Amino acid sequence: MADRYINLFTDFGFKKLFGTEENKDLLLDFLNTLLPEKQTITDIQYLNSERLGNTILERRAIYDLLCENDQGEKFIVELQRGEQIYFKERSTFHAARAIQDQAKKGKWDYNWQAVYTIAIMDFSFSRISHENVKSDVVLYNQENKLKFTDKVRFIYLEMDKFEKTEEELVSNFDKWLYILKNISVLSDVPSRLQKFIFEKVFQIAEILSYSPEEKVQYLESLKYYRDYENLMDLKYEKGKKEGLEDGKKEGVLITAKNVKMKGYKNDAISEVTSLSIEIIEKL
């Protein structure tokens, strides 16, 4: 294995970095980098990341990470690896479920605690390069432009817009984003990141320190990540060419069959390849 450090955009890497009790100091530092200073978090605990609907007809909400600080405020931290048309709607749905879960039986004054959604995205809402990497979204009064409430907050990080080099890193925010995006291609800890909290990230991410079982888990997660990337690349190539030659169509069918064998659901394959569910079911 040539890489020294894991890819943090894999499910294994993300959970290894931010999803364990012994590493929650990293999650705290990362979240505090994103939030206004007056909202500094001093402690946080992990909650069950799966929420069932109230009835059999309601959808489940499954978060990558769901946490709560000592004030009872909720933090949904998600890693979105591929472009999703309705990702804003999905993140709003999850936030609404986290609000609804706070409802109390009997008499209740609706004074629920704030819900923050942090989305680390491996894509952008738009391709305008000069737009900010970070979008901080709260509810505003459209008439007077004053904040209506900050109890619902969405922070989106469009990682493909982050292009700073090591020499340009100044703030902790820049350094965190640089690590998230680039650690898997680094061979050592850059001089600008030689600070305890970041050095710990590199220690956790070093593949040689893993047990054989962890290495297998990481390789499986990395394989899934690369397969998904290939699927999205295929979608992009299809978007550039409205018509496909017979040979290209055959390639799409072969790709769809291969990813189906790897466990991808038919509707996901259909969305990316534009093949019908009926065709995919016959593969």
Buried (B, 14 or more C-beta within 10 A) or exposed (E): EEBBBBBBBBBBBBBBBBBEEEBBEBBBBBBBBBBEEEBEBEEBEBBEBEBEEEEEEEEEBEBBBBBBBEEEBBBBBBBBBBBBEEBBEBBBEBBEBBBBBBEEEEEEEEEBBBBBBBBBBBBBBEEEEEEEBBBEBEEEEEEEEEEEEBBBBBBBBBBBBBEBEBEEBEEBBBBBBBBBBBBBEBEEBBEBBEEEBBEBBBEBBEBEEBEEEBBEBBBEBBEBBEBBBBBBEBBEEBEEEEEBEEEEEEBBBEBBEBBBEEEBEBEBBBBBBEBEEEBBEEB
